[in-house]
């Protein structure tokens, strides 16, 4: 019984840290670079204009509900979602969150 409880606790710990590990690799700076290279031409505007469509709380809610890609497509209709790597989305989210309408003002 004690062995099972230990295995369950370990499994719970692992499942809780996996999303954290994937988000740890993401950064706002990387998201800004991705936006410049992959989004800007399709969108026709800067990343800051993209990010300022929502507050940071709204971006967080959109990302947590799994609707971030759909929202990006809504803001930027010509964006080809299938051309954006799955691993890039957390960084683009971090960028959007950081420079949201109630967030930081970029130095660029």
N, C-alpha and C positions, 0 to 999 in steps of 0.2 A: 504494500500500500504506500509506504513512504517513497519507494522508488518511482511509482506512478506519479505521485504528487510532484516530485522533483522534475520528472520529464515534462509534465504539464506546465510547470512554472517556467522551464527553459523554453518550451515552445511558445509560450505567451511572450516571453522576453524577446525572442527572435522575431516574432511577427510584429511586435511594436517598434523594433529598431530598423527593420528593412525600409519602410518609407522614409524614415529620418536619414538613413544613409544615402538614399538616392537624392534627397533634397539637399544634402550637405555638399554634393558636387556642383549644385546649381549656384550661380551667382548673377547679380544684377549686371555686372560688367560684361560677363559672357553673353547674357541676354541682349544687351545693347549691341554687341558685335553681331550677333545672329540677326537681330532686327535690321541692322544696316545692310548686311549681305543678302538676306533672304526675303525680308518683308518689304523694305522701303520701296523698291521698284514696283511691286504689285500694288501696294497701298497708295503710293503717290504722296505720302506725307511722312513726317519724322516719327521716330519712336516715342518721343515725348507727347506728341499729339495723340498717338495711339493710347498711351498709358493714362493720359488725362481724361479719358472717356468715363472713368469710374474712380471712386475713392478707394483707398487701400482695403477697407472693410468689404466693399463690394467685390473687388478683385479676389479677395480671400474666399468669399462665399461662392463666387463663380468657379474658382479653381477647385475648392473642396467638393463641390457638387458634380465635378467632372464635365462642366460645360465651357471650359476655357477655350478649347479649340473652336467650338461653335460660336462663341462670342468674338473670337479673333476673325472668323469668317464673316460675321455680321458687320463688324467695324470695317473690315477690309474685304469686300466681296470678290475681288479678283485674285485673292490669295489662294494658292493651290495647296491645300492642307496635306495632301499625300506627298508633297515635295519636302515637307518639314519633318526632320527626324524626330522620333518619339522622345529621344533623350534630350532634345533641345527645349521642349515645352516647359520644364521646370525653370530653366534659366530665363526664358521669356516672361514667365509668370513673376519671377523675382524682380526683373526689370520693371514690369508693369506695376507691381506692388510698391516698389521703391519710389517711382516717379508718378504715382497716382495723383489725382487732382488735389488731394490733401497731403501729399508727400513732399519729398525734396525737389528742389529746382536744380536741374542739371547744369554743369559748368560749360557745356558745349554750345 
